C-alpha cells in the first residue's frame, strides 16, 4: 500500500467527518442543551474525554490559542454534561444528513463497517488521546450515524498522529497555522477568527519559521518551506500506513469510495461556502 493511497483515504475520511463543524444543526442542538457560541465546538468534540479542564483541550486541539479555549469553555461543563453534548452531536449529524440528502444504502453502510471496524479494533492508541476517547463512545443505533462515529475515530487518530509529527519537528501551535495558511490549506480570515492568535503572536511565528528558511518576512512560503510542509504530511501518512494492515490497499480504497457521498452531499448543499 503506497503513501499516496493512505493520504487519499484519510482525506476522504476528514471530508466525511468535518461537516459537523459547519452545519447549522450543530449550533441548534448544542444550544438546546445550554451551550452556545464556540463552546459548542470545543465541548462537543472534547465530550468523549469527559469534563476535562481547559488545559487538556488546549493540548489535544493544539492549534488554538489557549485564550480561544478558555473563553469559549467558560461555564460549559456546568451547563451540559459530556454525555448530553455527545447526544446532541449525534442528533445534529442525523439532521444534517437528512437535510442534505446523503444517500448511502444499508448494503454500503454494512460494507463500510466491515472495513472500518477491524481497522479501529487494531489501532495502536498510544499517544492518541482524542482517537482513544472516541473508541469508548457507545455507537448510536442509527447505522449511518454509527458509521460517521467510526469515521470520527480515524479522523482523530490521524489528527493525533499529525500533532506528534509537529511536536517532533519543533513546530508550535501558531507556527503550524502559519504553514496551513501559507500552503493554502486554511483561509487566513477563518484562522484569525477561530484560532485567535493576535498580530504580535502571528508575527513571532513568522520570524521563527523565517529563521528556518520556511517563509519570507511576509509569511509567504519559500520553496524550502513548502517542501518541509509536504514532508510533515508524508511523515504523518507514514504513521497511518500500519493501521490499514487488517484490510489492505483494496479495503482502504473501497472505504474511501463508500463514504464519499457524505462529503458530496454536504458540498452540494453549500456547507463550506464560508471557506471559499
N, C-alpha and C positions, 0 to 999 in steps of 0.2 A: 504494500500500500504506500503510495507516494505522498509527500507532504502537500502537494497541490490539492489532492483529493481531501486530505484531512482539513485543510484550510477551507475548502469549498463547503464541506459538510458542516463545519462549525459555524460558518457564516449563515448557512441556511437555518441552523438551529437558532442563532441570535435573531435573525429576521422573524422567525416564527414566534419567538418569545416576546419581543420588545414592545408589541402594541399595547401591553398593559400599562405602559408609562405615558401613553399619549391619548388613549380613548377617554371620552367624557364619562363613560360609565364608571371608571375607576374613581374619579373625583366624586361622583354622586354617591357611590357605595361607601366610600370612606367617610364622607360627611354624615351619612346615615348612622354611623357608629360613633360620631362625635369628633372626627379628625378632619381638619381642613388644611388647605394650603399644601406646602411641600412636606409637611409632616406625614401626609398620606403616602407619598412615595417612599420616604425613608422607613416608616414604621411597617408598611405592608411588605416591603422587600426584606426587612430585618426580622419580621414576625417569626420565621422558623427558628431564629436564635433565642427566642424568648424575650422578656422585658429587659434587655441588656442596657447598660449605661451608654451614654453617647460616645464614649471613647472607643467602644467596640465597633460601633457603626463607622466612626472615623477610620478605624484601622481596616475594616473589611471592605468599605466602599472606596477608599484610597484617594481618589482624585478630587474629592470635595474638600474645600477649606473647612476646618473644624467649626468655624462660625456658622457655616451653612447648616450643619447638622444640629448644633446646639440651639440655634434659633428655631428651626423647624420642629425639633423634638420636644420643645418645652411643653410639659403637661400632657404629652401624648399618651404615655402608658397609664396615666391616671384616667384619661378619657375612655380608652378602649384597651382591652387585653390583646395580646398577640393572636390568640385564637379567634377573637372577633374580627381582627383585621385580616387574617388569613381567609376566613369565611367570606368576608367582603370582597377580597381579591378574586376568589373563585366565582362569586356572583358577577362581578364586573367582567371577567373573562367570558363567561357564558353569554351575557347580554351582548357584549361586543361581537362575539362570534355570530350570534343570531342576527344582529343588525346589519352586519357587513355581508351576510350570506356565505360564510365559509362552508364549503360543501366537501366533506370527506366522508366517504361511505363507511359503514360499520366494518366492512371487509378490510378496507385500507387502514382504518384505525387499529384493528386487530393485528394486521401485518406489521404496522409501525411499532406496536407494543411488543411484538415477538422479536423485534430487532433491538429496540431501545432498552427493554427490561434486562436482558442479560448483560448489556454494556454497563448499566448502572449497578447491577449486582456485583460486577467485577471491579468497580472503581477503587483505586487507592485514594482514600480520603485524607491521608496525612497532609496537614497544612492547607486543606481545602475547606475552610470554615463554613462558607455560605453553601457550598455544594453538600457538605455533610449534614448541615441543618435541614436542608431541603429533602434529603433522603428520608428524614424522620417524619416528614409531613404525611399525614394519612391521606391517601388518594381519594378524591371525591367519587361518588357513584357515577357521575356523568362521564361517559367514556372519552369524549373529546377533551374535556377539561382535565381529566386524569392524564391523558397523553400530553397536554400542554404542561402539566406539572412535571412530568418526566423530562420533557424538553428543557424546562427550567433548571433541573438538576445539572444537566450537561452544560447549559449556558453558564451557570455559576461556577462549575468546575473549571471551565476554560478561563473564566474571569479570575478565579483564584490563582490559577497557574500563571496567568499573564502578570499579575501583581508580583508573584515570586520572581519572574524574569526581570521586571522593572527594578525591584529592590536589589537583585543580584548585579544589575548594571548601574547602580547608583543613580537611578532616575527618580526624582522626587515627585510627589503628587501634582504640584503645579507644573513642573517640567514636562510631565507626561501629557498634560493638556496642551502645552505649547506645541508639542510634537503632533498631537492629534489635529490641532487647528492648522499647523503648518503643512501637513500632508493631506489636508482636505477631508479628513475623516470626521470632523466635527465643526459646525459653524461657530465662529467667534462669538456672535451675539448670544447663542444658546449657552455657550461655555460661561460667559460673564454672568448671565442671569442665574444659572443654576449652580455653578461651582463656586462662585463668589470670591475668586482671587482678585484682589484690588490691583490698581495700576502699578503700584510700587512692587508688589509681590510678583506680578507678571513680568515686570522689567528685570527683577532679580533673577528669575528663572531664565530669561533670555540671555542674561550675562553668563550664567553658569553653563548653559548649552553652547554659547558662543565661544567660551574658553575651550570647549572640546571640539570646536570647528563644525558643530552640527547646524547652527543657524547663524545668519548675519545679524547686524545690530538692530534690524527691524523685526526680527523673529522669523524671517523667511528661511526656508530650509536650504541648506547647501547640498551639494551632491553627496558629500560625506554623511551628512545628517540623514538624508533620505535613505541611503544605503544602510545606515545603522538602524534606522527605524524598521526597515524591512527585515533586517537580521533579527531584531527583537520579536517581530511577528513570526518569523520562521522558527526561532527557538521555542516560542510558545506552542506552535504547531507540533514541534518535535516532542514536547512533553505530552501532547494529546495523542500522539500516534499509538502508544500501547493500549489505550482504553478500547480501541476498536478490534482488538485481537479476537474477542468472542464471536464477532460476526464478519470480520474480514472486509476487504475493499468493496465487494459487491453489496454486502449488507449496509455498510455505511452510505454508499451512493444511493441505494434504494430508500433508505430513511430520508435522505435529503429530498428526494423526489416526492415522497409521500406527504411530507409536511409543507411543501412549497405552497399549496393552495391557501394556507393561513396568511402568509405574507401577501400573496397576490390579491386576496380579497381586501385586506387592510389597506394596501396601497391604492387599489382602485377606489376605495371609499374616501380617499384624501386624508388618511390618518396622519401622514407625515408631511403635510403641506408646509408646516412651520419650519421644517428642516431644509426646505428647498432653497 
